[in-house]
Amino acid sequence: EFELELDCVIMALGTSPNPLIKDTTDNLETQKWGGIVADENGATSREGVFAGGDAVTGAATVILAMGAGKKAAEEIDKLLS
């Protein structure tokens, strides 16, 4: 057992996005099944908002989700630099 000092925790559980995302997020384009629409860099229809993994593709491998996260991180860094 151990403790971590954290400012924020983002839970990533399940294989589909929480339905609350599309219902509570203005100007966020989603698929009919609730998945978030994102381009190849993870950018969504909301400026400065990125998504990847199962929330975009539906159930897939953790390797694909990690790749999407890495690509989105690169794009976020470009946006903030």
C-alpha positions in Angstrom: 0.0 0.0 0.0 1.1 3.6 -0.6 -0.2 7.1 -0.8 0.3 9.7 -3.6 0.0 13.4 -3.2 -2.1 14.5 -6.2 -3.9 17.6 -7.4 -6.2 15.8 -9.9 -7.2 12.3 -10.7 -8.8 11.3 -14.0 -10.6 8.0 -13.8 -10.4 5.8 -17.0 -12.7 2.9 -16.4 -14.9 1.0 -18.9 -15.0 0.8 -22.6 -17.4 3.6 -23.6 -17.7 7.2 -22.6 -20.0 8.3 -19.8 -23.3 9.5 -21.3 -23.0 12.6 -19.2 -20.2 13.9 -21.4 -22.4 14.4 -24.5 -25.3 15.6 -22.4 -23.4 18.2 -20.4 -20.7 19.5 -22.8 -21.8 22.2 -25.2 -20.4 22.2 -28.7 -18.8 18.7 -28.4 -19.6 16.6 -31.4 -20.3 13.0 -30.6 -21.2 9.8 -32.5 -24.7 8.3 -32.3 -23.4 5.7 -29.8 -22.0 8.5 -27.6 -18.3 8.4 -28.7 -16.5 11.7 -29.0 -15.6 12.8 -32.5 -11.9 13.6 -32.7 -9.4 14.1 -35.5 -6.2 12.1 -36.0 -4.5 14.4 -33.4 -7.2 13.9 -30.8 -8.7 17.4 -31.3 -12.4 17.6 -30.7 -15.0 20.1 -32.0 -14.3 22.2 -28.9 -11.2 24.3 -29.1 -8.5 23.1 -26.7 -10.3 19.9 -25.9 -8.7 16.6 -26.9 -9.9 13.0 -26.6 -8.7 9.5 -27.3 -9.0 5.9 -26.4 -12.3 4.1 -25.9 -14.1 7.4 -25.6 -13.3 8.0 -29.3 -12.9 4.5 -30.8 -15.1 2.4 -28.6 -13.6 -0.7 -27.0 -10.1 -1.2 -28.2 -6.6 -2.0 -26.9 -4.7 -0.1 -24.2 -1.9 0.3 -26.7 -4.1 2.3 -29.1 -5.3 4.4 -26.2 -1.8 5.1 -25.1 -0.8 6.1 -28.7 -3.8 8.5 -28.8 -2.8 10.0 -25.5 0.8 10.5 -26.7 -0.3 12.1 -29.9 -2.8 14.4 -28.1 -0.1 15.4 -25.6 2.1 16.5 -28.5 -0.7 18.5 -30.0 -1.5 20.1 -26.6 2.1 21.0 -26.2 2.1 22.7 -29.6 -1.1 24.6 -28.6 0.3 25.8 -25.4 3.8 26.7 -26.8 
